[in-house]
Amino acid sequence: MAHPGRRRPTPAALFFPPAHTASADGIVAVGGDLSPERLVAAYGQGIFPWPHPGWPLLWFSPDPRYVLSADALHVPRRLERTIRSRRFTVTFDTAFDDVVDACASVPRVGEDGADDGTWITPAMARAYKRLHALGMAHSAEAWRDGRLVGGLYGVSLGGMFAGESMFTRASDASKVAFVTLVRQLAAWGIRLVDVQVETPHVVRFGAAPWPRDVFLARLAEAMRQPTRLGPWRVDEVDEVGDGVDSVDSVDSVDSVDSVDSVDSVDEPDDVHGQG
């Protein structure tokens, strides 16, 4: 239900320029808010928000795009042994807020070795927690002795999962959570795992750079699938055909302003991969 006095967003208000019109830095648009409607519209078009200090909210679609096909996941032997040892217990969607807060607390070191802070601003954290409440943002948690020691979170629409950030407090914890999640995604038919930009971790697991046009074409195919709304649970492999709800749009209580396209923008300082 819309807040009294606030208008419901219109399709025009949610407009994004086409992702292929991004600047050389990958910037598609500047401004706007982080309402559920805008986030869903962005991710469905291959666009994601990435705040940079001193700038309005920036929306990106980098070229190339780092992508992992869930069916092509590579798991090193040592990590496979760790998974089989059951050193960690992995759950989905049981501690989403805690995972986001933990990711936000991880120091991000810039090229000069200084602490760059975090791109997970309070507004970003609130936005993804809200999307989680609507069933479209998910977390994978790794536990040891009842303590949350690692995890990651991201957004899932149709046959796509977009990873946002991960953290670890114990060696291999976040990796075990990631592998468990990707294997479950493959079992559910969610095979397009968008990791957005290059990091050493995702490359080890088989992520590769895709030309943006190739990624956007595959994303359009993935968006034809129904969205598996949360909460998710581990080991629902036998229930792949059951309980899958589709979603076309999300109601909002916030007003939405349009975003501005950009032809070119000076490169923001300290641009780094999302953690």
N, C-alpha and C positions, 0 to 999 in steps of 0.2 A: 504494500500500500504506500502510495507516495506521501511524502511529508506535506502537511498543509502549507500552501503558498509556494510550493516548489513544483516546477513543471516536469512532466515525465519526458525522458529523452526521446528524441525523434531519430529516425535513421540518418537524417542529414547531420544531426549533432554528433553522431558517432562516426562520421566519415573519416577514413584514413586515405591518404594518397596511396596509390599502388606501391607495393614493396619494391618493385623493380626500379622505381624512380628515386631510390635512396641516394644520398650524396656519396662521395668517395669514402667517407668515414662510416657509411652504413646508416646514417641518420635519415629516417623517413619523415618524421614530424616533430614539432616542438610544442609543448604546452598540453593543456587538457588535464583531466583528473584521473584517478585510479578507481573509478566506479566499476562494479562487476560487469556492466554492459560494455564499457570501453575495453576492459581486459579481455573479455571473451571475443569482442570484435577484432582486437589486435592479434591475439594468438591464432585465431582462425584464418588470418591473412599473413601469418609468418612474421609478425612484428611483436616486439617485446619492449617494456620500459626498462631504462637503465639510468638512474639518476647520477648526475655529476655535480659536485659542489660548484656553486656559482653560476649554474645554468638553470633555465626552466627545465621541466621534465622532458627528457629526450626519449624518443621511440626509435628503435633500431631494427634493421634487417640486414645483417652483414653478408658480404659476399667475399669469400666462400662462407658457407654455413657448415658448422661441424655437426654431423649426424651419425647416430648409431642405429643400424638395423638390428632390432631385438633378436632376430634369428641368427645374426652373425656375431653375437657377443663372444669375446675372447676372454677366458678366465685363466690366469697363470696357475700352474700346478700347485705352487705353494699356497696360493689363496684358496684353491679348491680343497686342499687338505684342511685349511682352517675352517672352511664352511662345513665340511663333513664332520669335523670334530665337535661341532655344536658349541663352540666356545661362546658364541653369542646367540641370543634369541632375537629373532626379527619379527616385528609387527608392522602393520600398516594403519595409519589414521588413528592411532591411540594417543599420540602426544604431539599433535601438529603444532600447537602454539609453542610448546617447549622447543621443538626442532627449529622453528623460525627464529625464536629468541636466541638459541645457541648459535645459529648461523650468523646472526647479526652481531654477535659478540666476538667473532673470530677476527683478529687483526688482519688487514689486507696490506701487504708490503708493496710499495711502489718500486719503480726502477732504481730510485736513489737509495733504497733501503729503509726509507722512512715509513711510518705507519700512516696509511692513507685513510684510515677509518673504514667505514662500511658503506656499500651502496644500498644496504637494506635499512633505509630510513624508517622512523616510526610510521610514517604514512604508508610506505611499502609494506611493512609488517601488518598493519591493520587491514590493508587491501587484500592481502593473500589469506589472512585469517577469515575474512569475510567470504572470500571465494571458497574457502574450505567448508564453511558452514553451509554453502549452497551446493556442495558435493562435487566441485570441479577442481579443487586443489587438494593435493594428497601428500602424505609423508610416509617415509619408511624409517623405522626406528630400530636401532641395535641396542640390546640390553645385556648387561652382565651383572649377575648378583643383584638384580632388581634395580640397577642404576642405568640411566640413559647415557650411553657412552659414544653414540654416533648416530648419524642419520642424514637424510636429505629430504627436500620437498620440491614440488613442481606442480604443473598444471596439465590436466588431461582433457582433451576434447576429441570426440570421434576416435579415430585410430592413431592418435598422436599423444605422446607424453613429452612435455617440455621441462627439462630439469632446470631448477633455479639455483640452488646452493646446497652445500653439504658441510658437515662438521664432523670432527672426531675427537674423542677424549681417550681413546685406546687404539693401539696399533691394529689396523685392518677393519675396525668397526664400521666405518662408513662404506668401505669397499664391499663388505659382506652384505650390508643393507642394499647397496646399489645392485649387486648381482642378483640378490633375491628378488628385488623389484623387477628388474629387466626380464628375468626368467618368467615371472608371473605375468608381466605384460604380454610376452610372446604367447603364453598359454591362452590369454584372453583375446588374442588377435590384435593387440595394440602394438604394432611393430615399428612404428616410426618414432624414434627417441631423439628428440631435438636437444642437443647439448649446447647449441648456440655458438660458442666460441671455443677455441682450442685451449685445453689444459692438459698437463702431462697425464693425469688420471684417465681422462676419457679416451685419449689416444691409445693408452695401454689396453683398454677394453675393446678396441676396434673401431672407435669413432674415426671418421674420415671427413675431409673437406669436400663438400658438394657445391657445385655452382648454384647460385641462388635460384636461377630459373628451374633447375632440376629439383631442388628442394620444394619450391612453390608448387610445382606440378604434382609431386608426391603428396604434399600436404593437402592439395585439393581433393585427391583421391581418398586420403585418410578421413577427411571431413565428411565424407558420405556415410561413414559408419555411425551408428548410434553412440552417444557418449555414455560410458559406464560411470554413473554417479556414485559418490561415496555415501557412507564410509566403506572403504575397501578392507578386505581381510586376506590374510595369507592362505594359500592352499585351497582356493576355491576353483581349482582346475576342473573338477567334475561338474561345476555349476556354470560353466562359461555361457551356456545358452539361457540361463535363468537369471532373473532379477536385473537385467540390463535395461535401465531406463534411458530414454532419449530426451534430449533437451534442445529446444530451438532458440530460446531467449531467456533472459533473467530479468525479473522485476527489480527496480531500483528505488531507493528512497532519496537519492541525491540528484541534484541537477547536474547536467553535463554540458560543458562548453566544448565547442569545436576546437580541433587542433590545427595548427598551421603547417603547411608543407614547407620544405626547404629545398632549395636548389644546391646550395653549398654552404657549409658552416666551417668556421675555423676548428681545427681539431681540439677537442676538450683536453685539458690537462689530465695526466695520470689515468688514461684509459687502460683498463686491464680486464682480463677475463673474469666473468662472474664465478664466484667460488663454489 
